[in-house]
Amino acid sequence: MKTIMLTAELLGLIGLQNFAHAQAAPTTTTTTGPPAAPTATTAAPTAAAAGDTALADPKPVFFGYVGVYYGYDFNNPASLARPGFIYSENLHNQIAINIALLGARYTSERLRGTFAIQTGTYPDANYAAEPQIFKNIYEAWGGVKLAKHLWLDAGIFLSHIGLEGPISRDDLTLTRSIMADNSPYYEAGAKLTYDQGKKWLFSALVLNGWQVIRDRNQNEAVGSQIQFRPSSKWLLNSSTFVGEGYNQPDSVGRQLRYFHDFYVTYDPSPKWKMAAAFDAGIQARAHNTGGHDAWQGGSLIVRRRLWARAGVVGRVEYFHDPAGVLAPTRAGGLNTAGYSLGFDYFPVPRVILRAEGKQFVDRNEVFALNKVPRRTNAAVTVLLGLTF
């Protein structure tokens, strides 16, 4: 009898140990897709599990920027505005905000998106053709990861075209080149992007049009972008656009635009940065007139860091648009060369001070001084940029 009781106690002790071990051992679950919808027999998550999920979920990152500038045009325009083909830092003899923006960015393993609002002379000039409800939207898009390296994004996002963007802080020069100011800064549509992360990026886009949010016709546009980084010092970019040139109603007729942008950047050392860009496009002439009009532009930029907080930058550019497809003038179009020299200073982190002198020389008298036509235009611009 004693032997039987001892054996029973031993078996009970082993059972208790096995039960305790089963309770303490963690379980591992591998998820290959979104979690299944809960059923009536699915247990509700515990408070601890909910807390772990909240900690693992990335938080939105908030960001902001303010660019305040003063520009002086030596042709002293009575309109207090720079020539009509300039869309950034475009006011004369006054202190103004080029762009002030505030936004939030979200990025996780499978989702990403950005929403940002803006104000300033940049949106006032570039979004002039958009309905008021869209003029203060800088970015508003969301994306989902479809496969490894493959993303689908849709909404209002920054343009896939060009070396220069709307924020001076992120550009090599304070002001934009003529060809940058007259190509899209923003787009609305959807894009499929394969980003390898190191060397290659491929994008295919379906867009409402050439810098268009509210489309006035049923003609969608398409675009592409290819980027190649042969090394950490080089970046080569090729971007295309094919679609309606002007956002006109269907009753007016189509004027197809074909456009290609190419640029390369080279950073030979921490002190030097170089970039070259070339744009070319053709567009069908107005309905029933036949033929095409062409334009092209190019720029070369060199930047040299003087010391840790300062640098100088120079640019030469040209823009040839004789028919005025992108930049109509009193003489019809532009055939302009430009030169600029700038100085950058970073007094404290998140702050940049920039100054630039620029001159344009055209073959025709497309500018004016005291209402007298002339071939040249010169200006100086200073800017204070704050990032937060």
Secondary structure, 3 states (H helix, E strand, C coil): CHHHHHHHHHHHHHHHHHHHHHHHCCCCCCCCCCCCCCCCCCCCCCHHHHHHHHHHCCCCEEEEEEEEEEEEECCCCCCCECCCCCCCCCECCEEEEEEEEEEEEEECCCEEEEEEEEECHHHHHHCCCCCHHHCCEEEEEEEEEEECCEEEEEEEEECCCCCCCCCHHHCCCCCCCHHHHCCCCEEEEEEEEEECCCCEEEEEEEECCCCCCCCCCCCCEEEEEEEECCCCCEEEEEEEEEEECCCCCHHHCCCEEEEEEEEEEEEEECCEEEEEEEEEEEEECCCCCCCEEEEEEEEEEEEEEEECCEEEEEEEEEEEECCCCCCCCCCCCEEEEEEEEEEEECCCCCEEEEEEEEEEEECCCCEEECCEEECEEEEEEEEEEEEC
